[in-house]
Amino acid sequence: MKKLEKVLIAGAIIGFLLAVFKVPYHSVIASVFLLPLGVIYLYLGFALFNDIPFNKIFKSESYLGIGTWRIAIAIGTGLGLSQLTTGFMFAVNDFPMTWSLLNYGLVITALMLLLALIRNSREKHRFYMNIALRCAVFIILGVTFLLIYAQHGQPA
């Protein structure tokens, strides 16, 4: 799933660049990549972040050694990143509810960043650093989209 995530993120970046240059159908291209990315984060985020392959999601031995904190933080991060990617798609397409999606996604992702940093200070596991880095990047993008969307003249 890591390859699929990288392909979808690269496609979303291309969609954003096309939106900046006002290329026709930029919203379709951005939506085609952001929507599946949001769905993967929402439904399969716990497996993606814990490095569980897709074909082993339903096998109990895949979860040996993964604590409840790792599963909970992975699920919360998937929820927050899913809301942010949906908010990015709404912002590119000038849909209503963009402000709400970005705000809720930022709050959830910031909470997961805080939890990952607290757990990392205790356990020093690579999982928590990966979550913290991913959350920080998405928070920066979310705040940027929020500021651009606010300056665009949309109601706050």
C-alpha positions, -999 to 999 in steps of 0.1 A, spaced: 0 0 0 29 23 4 34 24 -34 -3 32 -39 -2 60 -13 29 75 -31 12 74 -65 -20 90 -51 -1 117 -33 20 124 -65 -13 126 -85 -28 149 -60 2 172 -62 -1 173 -99 -38 181 -95 -29 210 -71 -3 224 -96 -29 222 -124 -53 241 -101 -27 268 -95 -22 272 -133 -60 271 -139 -58 242 -163 -92 229 -174 -104 198 -156 -79 203 -127 -107 196 -102 -114 162 -118 -77 152 -117 -73 163 -81 -105 145 -71 -95 113 -88 -64 111 -66 -76 127 -34 -108 107 -30 -91 73 -30 -64 86 -8 -90 97 18 -108 64 16 -75 45 21 -67 66 51 -101 62 66 -107 25 62 -72 11 59 -51 36 78 -46 13 107 -29 -13 84 -11 13 63 6 30 93 14 -3 110 30 -17 79 6 -46 76 2 -58 40 -32 -57 24 -34 -95 20 -27 -100 58 -52 -75 72 -76 -102 84 -50 -125 98 -45 -123 136 -8 -130 135 -3 -97 117 -13 -79 148 11 -97 172 33 -72 190 11 -42 180 -3 -26 212 -36 -10 216 -20 25 216 -5 19 181 -39 7 168 -58 36 183 -33 62 171 -33 47 137 -71 47 135 -72 83 147 -45 94 123 -64 77 95 -96 96 104 -78 130 106 -58 126 74 -90 114 56 -108 145 67 -79 167 56 -76 150 22 -114 154 17 -110 191 28 -82 196 2 -104 182 -25 -133 204 -14 -110 234 -14 -97 227 -49 -133 223 -62 -147 253 -42 -173 231 -25 -192 241 6 -181 226 40 -144 231 31 -138 252 62 -154 226 85 -136 196 70 -102 213 72 -109 225 108 -120 191 121 -92 174 103 -67 198 117 -80 192 153 -80 154 150 -46 154 133 -31 177 159 -44 155 187 -28 125 170 4 143 166 4 152 203 -4 116 213 23 102 190 49 126 204 39 117 240 41 79 233 74 84 214 89 100 244 81 68 264 87 40 238 110 55 211 94 34 184 97 42 146 59 40 143 54 71 164 80 91 146 64 82 112 30 92 125 44 125 139 61 134 107 31 125 86 7 145 109 31 175 109 32 176 71 -5 173 67 -11 200 94 12 224 75 -7 217 43 -41 220 61 -32 254 76 -20 265 42 -52 254 25 -72 270 53 -55 303 49 -58 302 11 -94 293 13 -101 322 38 -83 347 15 -102 333 -15 -133 352 -1 -152 322 11 -173 326 42 -156 318 75 
